[in-house]
Amino acid sequence: MARGGKREGAGRKPKAEELKLIEVMDSILEDQRALEELAELVKRGNFSAIKLWLEYRYGKPKDHIEQSTREEIELPPWVRTLQIEYVDPKDHYVDPKDQS
């Protein structure tokens, strides 16, 4: 099984590498043309293109993760008997003027 730690090629690529990739991509297809092609795919109803367009235009929606468990978990006794009591701060307020 793979373990964590430093590995060859791991992590984010350097900014210079990213800029070089952008340069190569721009030499293949200019920005405006790429957007026009994407818009054409959106107009044709291409789901992936629509999703990409909306995520860049309005932002990617937050991921919702549902956390649930089906197994019974044995809780320690102190957790089973834990009680939470609401204390109204107004009931315990002491006016600093009255402390003289």
C-alpha positions as CSV (number, residue, x, y, z in Angstrom):
1,M,0.0,0.0,0.0
2,A,1.3,3.5,-0.8
3,R,2.3,5.6,2.1
4,G,2.4,9.3,2.6
5,G,5.5,11.4,2.5
6,K,7.8,12.9,-0.1
7,R,7.6,11.2,-3.5
8,E,9.1,12.1,-6.8
9,G,6.7,14.2,-8.9
10,A,4.3,14.7,-6.0
11,G,2.7,18.1,-5.1
12,R,1.8,21.1,-7.1
13,K,3.8,21.8,-10.2
14,P,6.0,24.9,-10.3
15,K,4.4,28.1,-11.7
16,A,6.9,28.1,-14.5
17,E,5.7,24.7,-15.6
18,E,2.1,26.0,-15.5
19,L,2.9,29.0,-17.5
20,K,4.7,26.9,-20.1
21,L,1.7,24.7,-20.5
22,I,-0.6,27.7,-20.9
23,E,1.8,29.0,-23.6
24,V,1.6,25.7,-25.5
25,M,-2.1,25.6,-25.2
26,D,-2.4,29.2,-26.5
27,S,-0.2,28.3,-29.5
28,I,-2.7,25.5,-30.4
29,L,-5.9,27.4,-29.9
30,E,-6.3,31.1,-29.0
31,D,-8.4,32.1,-26.0
32,Q,-11.3,33.7,-28.0
33,R,-11.6,30.7,-30.3
34,A,-11.6,28.3,-27.3
35,L,-14.5,30.2,-25.7
36,E,-16.4,30.3,-29.0
37,E,-16.0,26.5,-29.3
38,L,-17.2,26.0,-25.7
39,A,-20.2,28.3,-26.3
40,E,-21.1,26.3,-29.4
41,L,-21.0,23.1,-27.4
42,V,-23.2,24.7,-24.7
43,K,-25.7,25.8,-27.4
44,R,-25.8,22.2,-28.7
45,G,-26.7,20.9,-25.2
46,N,-23.4,19.2,-24.4
47,F,-23.8,18.4,-20.7
48,S,-20.0,18.6,-19.9
49,A,-19.7,22.0,-21.7
50,I,-22.8,23.4,-19.9
51,K,-21.4,22.2,-16.5
52,L,-18.0,23.8,-17.2
53,W,-19.6,27.0,-18.5
54,L,-21.8,27.4,-15.4
55,E,-19.0,26.5,-12.9
56,Y,-16.7,29.2,-14.4
57,R,-19.6,31.7,-14.8
58,Y,-21.3,31.3,-11.4
59,G,-18.8,29.3,-9.4
60,K,-18.8,25.6,-8.5
61,P,-21.5,24.8,-6.0
62,K,-20.4,23.6,-2.6
63,D,-20.2,19.8,-2.2
64,H,-22.6,18.4,0.4
65,I,-21.4,15.4,2.2
66,E,-23.9,13.3,4.0
67,Q,-22.4,11.6,7.1
68,S,-24.3,8.7,8.5
69,T,-23.4,5.4,10.0
70,R,-25.4,2.2,10.2
71,E,-23.4,0.5,12.9
72,E,-24.0,0.9,16.6
73,I,-21.1,2.6,18.3
74,E,-20.4,2.0,22.0
75,L,-20.1,5.4,23.7
76,P,-18.1,5.9,26.8
77,P,-20.2,6.3,30.0
78,W,-19.3,10.0,30.3
79,V,-20.7,10.7,26.9
80,R,-24.0,8.8,27.5
81,T,-24.6,10.8,30.7
82,L,-23.5,14.2,29.3
83,Q,-26.1,16.8,29.9
84,I,-26.2,20.3,28.4
85,E,-27.7,23.1,30.4
86,Y,-28.5,26.5,29.0
87,V,-27.5,29.3,31.3
88,D,-28.9,32.8,30.5
89,P,-26.0,35.3,30.9
90,K,-28.5,37.9,32.1
91,D,-29.1,35.8,35.2
92,H,-25.4,36.0,36.1
93,Y,-24.6,39.6,35.0
94,V,-22.9,41.7,37.7
95,D,-22.9,45.4,37.0
96,P,-19.3,46.7,37.5
97,K,-20.8,49.8,39.2
98,D,-22.3,47.6,41.9
99,Q,-19.0,46.0,42.8
100,S,-17.6,49.1,44.5
